[in-house]
Amino acid sequence: MKAQITLTVNESKRLIAKAIISLPEVQKAFDKGKILLKGGTTVSAIAEELVDIPLRISGRISKRGTMSSQVISKKHPHSILIEKRNVENIDDNIIEVVKNLGRGDIIIISGNALDSNNNVGMMAGSVLGGNPGIAISGMLSEGAEVIIPIGLEKLIPGTIKDASITAGRKDIDVSYGMAVGLIPLYGKVITEKDALEILAKLNCTVIGKGGILGAEGSTILIVEGLDKEIKKILKVIKEVKGADISGQKESLGECSRGDLSCKNHIACIYLGGI
């Protein structure tokens, strides 16, 4: 059996989330170990699937450029630690938490750019990427498994290496929004194509990208397999159809340059901001 599927960006995020929580290593860490979730809209969808908690969204790309949240509220976590099903806000101590992760633990962190070799880069709009950016070296070196959920709308031409060399917060003269650097990430990359192949025994081929009228960035895929496997995946697709963006609602408000009511306006007025 063969089926053609179209997924919007937000539908893809939800699909990726369902695939990741189904992984045996994630289920084991959820029950007996630790899972660190570093905030972002895709990771927030995973947090919702696991513990029904949307995460606070900080940086984002919008029509105005690379922006930050208008509000930073410590009561809403950007990053969390799930330890044996218990949830902890780790925004103030993520570096210490990372030091205590090891074999069998899981770190889930997403990025903003994906190249054709499955290399990923995460944009950083603050000094050293803030505490999460500082903690990344530990995330990659302490022995925990790193999983990188990322949608194919973030596929770039060229390489993450070249993009990382070119980007740099303090090397930009003019910027729409805050100027950002790019931090390379390493781990198990899972896109919507991978998600479909995790959730059912099938082969998946991406045949197109794009869209209009709210479907911008969509992915069109062909899945092939036994009837029961295609029917299984179509049931999952039905569950994610119409999905909205994940994230703590208050944090989705965007910082506006020069708006003194914005509690985070400093982040938007780095050198070069428009």
N, C-alpha and C positions, 0 to 999 in steps of 0.2 A: 504494500500500500504506500502511496505517496501523497503528501499533503503540503500545501503552501501556506505559510504563516507570516503575518505581518505584525510586528511588535513596535509600539511607540517606545520612546526612551524610558518612560516611567513603568510601562509594562515589562520591559526588559529587566529593569532593576528588581522588580518583584519576582520575576522568574528566576533570576540569579540568586536572590535570597532564598527561595524555596529549594534550589539545588544545593546550596551551601549547607543549609541546616540538615539536609538529608545525608550528608557525607558521614560515614562511620566514625572518622576521627573527630569530627565536630560533635557528634552525639556522645561519644565517649568523654570528651573534655567537658561537655555540658553537665554530665552526670557525676564525673569523678575528678575533674581537673579544673583548669582555668581557661577562659576565653576573654581576650582583650578585644574590644571593638572601638576603633578610632573613628570618630564622627565623620559623616558625609552622608549624602542622601541615599546612596546604595547601601552603605553600612547601617544606616538608620532603618532601612527596610528589613535588614537581617535582624536588628535588635527588636523590631516589632514582631517578627516571626518567632523569635526565641523567647522573649520576656515581655512582649507587649509594651515596650517603652520606645517612643520615637526620640531620637537624639537631637540635641541642639546643633543647628547648622551654622557654621562660621563662614568660611570663604565660599564663594560661588561665582559662576560666570553668568552674567545676565545681559540684557540688551545694552546696558550701560558700560559693560566691560567686566574686569575682574574686581569683584566687590567683596565687602565684608558685611556681617550682620549689623543691624542698627542697635540691637540690644544684646548685651552679654549678661545672662542671669545665672548665678551659680546654683540656683535650685534646679536648673535643667542641665543635665550632663551632656557634654560634647563627646566624651569617651567614658566607657564603663568597663568594669571587670566583672565577669560572671564566674563565680567560684562555687562549684557544686550547687548550681542553680540559684545562688544568692547574688544579688546585684549591688555593686558599689560604684559610686561616682568617683572617678580617679583623675579628674581634671587638675587637681592641685598636687597630685603625687604620682603621675604617670611614669616618671623616670624611675622612681623607687619600685613601682609595681613591675616594670619591665625587668629590673634586676633579679626579681624573684621568679621569673618564668623559666621554664625548661622543657625537657622532653615530655611529650604528651600534651603540652599546652598549645593553644591556638591563638594567633594574632590575626585579626581581620582588618585590613586597611586598604583603602582604594586610592586611585590616582586620577589625574586629569589628562593624561596622554598615554597612548598605547601605540607601539610601532609594530611593523609586520613580523618582527622576531619575538613578539610577546614580551618586550621590555616595557616597563611602566615608569612614568615620572609623575611626581606629585608637586603641584604648585605650592610655593611658600610666599606669603605676603607679609610676614613679620620676620623679625631678626631670628635667624637660624630655624625658621619654621615654628617658633614658639616651643613650648615644652614637648609637644608630640614630635616635632622635627628633631629636637635634641635626642629624644628617646629612640629614634629610628635605628641608629647604629646598634643599639642594644637589642632592638626587635629582630635584627638580622643576624645577631651573633651569639645569642644566649642559648640556642637550641630548640626554641619553640618553633612550631610550623607556622609560616606566614602564608596566608591566603589573600589574594588580591582580586576582589570582584570588580570588574570594569566593563562597561558597555562598549560596543563597537562604534558608537557615535564618537568615541574619543580616539579613534584610529587616526594617526598622523602620517604624512609622507616623511621620508627620511628616518632618522634614528633618534632614540632618546638621548644617546650620547651627544650627538651634534646639537640637539635642542637644548640640553642641559648646559653645554658650553656657551651657547649663544645667549640664553636667558640670564638674568641677574637683576635683582631689585635696584641696586645702586648704579647700574650701568645703563639705565633707560632714561632718555631725555624727556620724552612725552609718553603718557600712558592713558588709555581709557580705563578709569578705575585705578587701583593700586598696582604698581609695578611688582612683578613676581619673579622669583627664581624657580628652578625646577630641580627637585630632589629625586634621583633614581631609586626605585623600589625593586626588591627581588623577592620572589616567592612563587606560589602556585597561582597562576592567572586563570580566572574563570569568567568568560564572556557569556552572552546569551546563547551562542552556538554550543559552548561547552556545557552550559546548564541543561539544554535539551538532551544532550547525549549522556548526562549524568542521571536525569530523571526517567529516562526510558532507553531501551536497547534499540537504538536507531542510528542512522547516519544523517548528518545535517550539513547542508551547503548554503552559504549565504549567496543570494543572487542579486541583491540590490540594496541601496541605501537612500535615505532622503524622504521627503514628504512635504505636504503643505497643510494649511488650515488646522494646525494643532498636531500634525503628525511629523513635523520636522525632525530629522535625525532618526527616523524609523528604520528598522531592519526587516528585510524580506528574506525568508528562509524556506528551503525545501527540506522536509524530513522524509526519510524512506525507511521502512522496516515492516515487520509483521503487523497484521491488522490490529492485534491486541495492544501492541506497543504504541502504534499511532493513535489509537483510541485513548490510551492511557495519557499520552501527552496532550491530546486535544482537550481532555478534561482539565488538565492543569492550565492550559492556555485560557480556557473559559473562566477560570478562577482569577487570573490576573488581568483580564480584559477590562479596560476602563480605569485602571489603577491611577491614582493621583500621586503627586510627589510625597515622599516620606520625609518627616522632620518635625521637630517641635514647632508649632505654628507661630509662636511669637518670634522665634529666631529667623523665620523666613523673610521678615521685613528687612529692607536693604538700607545700608548706610548711604547717606547723601552728602556729598562734599559741601561744606559750609553750613550744614544744618547743626546748630549748636544743641538742639534737643536730642541729637543722636548720642547715645552713651558711649559709642565706640568710634566717634568721628575722627580720632587721631589716625586710625588705621587707613583711612581713605585719603589722607593728605600727605603721603610720602612724596618726595621729590618726583615731579613728572606727572602727578595725577591731574586728570581733566575733570 
